[in-house]
Amino acid sequence: MKALEANRTFINILNDSRIQFLFFSICIYLIAVVEYQNFVVEQYRYMGFPGDFSLLKAGLAFVVYLLSHLLLYLKVSRFIRGFTALFILIFFMPILVLYQFASDVGGWFVFSSLMLLLIINANWSFAIPRTIVLKENDRPFVYLALAVFIFIPFLLSYKVHLDPELFLLGEKIYAIRAGLSDKGNLFTGYMLSPLFQFILPILAIYGLSSKKFYLTVIAFCLTILMYLMIPQKSIFLGIFVILFFYFFKDPLRKVSVLAGIILLLLIFGAYLTHTSDAILLESLVLRRYFFVPAFLNHVYFDFFEGENLYYSYSFLKGVFDYPYDLNPSFLIGREFFGGRILNANNGFMSDGYINFGVLGMLISTSIVAFVIKFFDKISIDAKFFGLFFLLINLLRSSALPTIVLTHGLWLLVLFGFFTLRNYRPKRFES
């Protein structure tokens, strides 16, 4: 009997999403540390990836990484637990790996990331006003009408390139994009990202959940047409990501599955690299997806250390004088990468830092934490959890004002409040 109870307990532990995520996450971290030094630095040293390893910082980073997983055992909502795991995996992990190889300025990057995790997991809340919420049955058709309404100006402004080579994701993409600089208008400029990041993916999910599969087909067709007009690989990201996260009810389970897939990709990629010199898979997953965004943020921390720009290159240019001839992203591309990266985008933390110093970074972090608590408060259904994977990707590589205005975070907040809000009580777990 005792043996049976012990086996049952062991099986329950193995089935715990927190344990599964902890195992996958630690394996990913250790592989990332080893392969960062043996693959990323060795193969891409010309890009400036730092390689000055510090044993002290490595030990500190690993301890911080392990302790961050303790947040998964707090009594919080399923959404916060899933978001915390996702943030640890794709945002925090690369920062901690780079911290042990880079300058001390990156310590603020670590601190601010940990601060965000602590704020969203803290036991605090705020009231939101009671308003009318769109009925469940009406929501799919509202998103369909919204998608078509926004799509029509793109159809009128851009040519559809019926070229099968575009789906090979090769040089043809860049040749067509080079001729698009004078196309579009103010409306298409501001609505492009919200359309493929939020509206079409939400429409696709409503098609699945309501069993009106033609809505999902329409969302895919509009996505393909958008890609044929404006061939950006990221246009496909939104709809495929949110469909992946559609499955499983528990957000943490979704992230655990993602972590397991990433671990397999990293292992297979490293195997290919070290046995046949086929570096493409490891380069795309480890270098391009995980380390390039974190590295670009480190570059901004180093380049603008001790200098506050006060958004003098942007919406405050009439108030403050900007000291450079190029905007920061193009300046970094020219000065740090010798023009190899023309538009070196940075994330919201380093953007706060270069404009208002450490205070600006902490304010930006607090604003983002408040937004995450807002989404937790309105209890969006777990089938839309993929939206927050997309949001974290934006946070890694875009300034906060850009995320809010150009990428449509303000629209996502409105959509969440009036169309995705769920009145059922949140489920808290110990």
SULQUI-V518216 format. One line per field, one symbol per residue. ss: DSSP state (H for helix, E for strand, L for the rest). phi: phi as a letter, one per 40 degrees, with the letter a starting at -180 (. if undefined). burial: I if it has 9 or more other ideal C-beta (glycine too) atoms within 8 Angstrom, else O. A space follows every 10 residues. Layout:
ss=???
phi=???
burial=???
//
This chain:
ss=LHHHHHHHHH HHHHHLHHHH HHHHHHHHHH HHHHHHHHHH HHHLHHHLLL LLLLHHHHHH HHHHHHHHHH HHHLLEEHHH HHHHHHHHHH HHHHHHHHHL LLLLLHHHHH HHHHHHHHHH HLLLLLLLLL LLLLLHHHHH HHHHHHHHHH HHHHHHHLLL LLLHHHHHLL HHHHHHHLLL LLLLLHHHHH HHHHHHHHHH HHHHHHHHHL LLHHHHHHHH HHHHHHHHHL LLLHHHHHHH HHHHLLLLLL HHHHHHHHHH HHHHHHHHHH HHHHHHLLLH HHHHHHHHHH HHHHHHHHHH HHHLLLLLLL LLLLLLLLLL LLLLLLLHHH HHHHHLLLLL LLLLLLLHHH HHHHHHHHHH HHHHHHHHHH HHHHHHHLLL LHHHLHHHHH HHHHHHHLLH HHHHHLLLHH HHHHHHHHHH LLLLLLLEEL
phi=.ccccccccc ccccccdccd cdcccccccc ccccccccbc cccbdccgdc bccbcccccc cccccccccc ccbccbcccc cccdcccdcb bcdcccccdc bbccdccccc cccccccccc cccaaacbcc bcbdcdcccd cccccccccc cdcccccbcc ccbdccccfb cddccccccb cbcgaccccc bdcdcccbcc cccccccccc gccccccccc cccccccccb cbccccddcc cccccccgcc dccdcccdcc cccccccccc ccccbbfccd cccccccccc cccccccccc dccbdgbbcf fccbcbccbb cccbcbcdcc ccdcccbggc bcbccbcccc cccccbgdcc cccdcccccc ccccccccfc dccccddccc ccccccbbcc dccccccgcc ccccdccbbb cbcccccbbc
burial=OOOOOOOOOO OOOOOOIIII IIOIIIIIIO IIIOIIIOII IOIIIOOIII OOOOOOIIOO IIOIIIOIIO IIOOOIIIII IIIIIIIIII IIIIIIIIII IIOOIIOIII OIIIIIIIII IOOOOOOOOO OOOOOOOOII OIIIOIIIOI IOIIIOIIOO IOOOOIOOOO OIIOOIIOOI OOOIOOOIII IIIIIIIIII IIIIIIIIOI OIOOIIIIII OIIOIIIIII IOOOIIIIIO IIIIIIOOOI IIIIIIIIII OIIOIIIIII OIIOOOOOIO IIIIIIIIOI IIIIIIIIII IIIIOOOOII IIIOOIIOOI OOOOOOOIII IIIIOIIOOO OOOIOIIIII IIIIIIOOOI IIIIIIIIIO IIIIIIIIII OIIIIIIIII IIIIIIIIII IIIOIIIIIO IIIOIIIIII IOOOOIOOOO
//
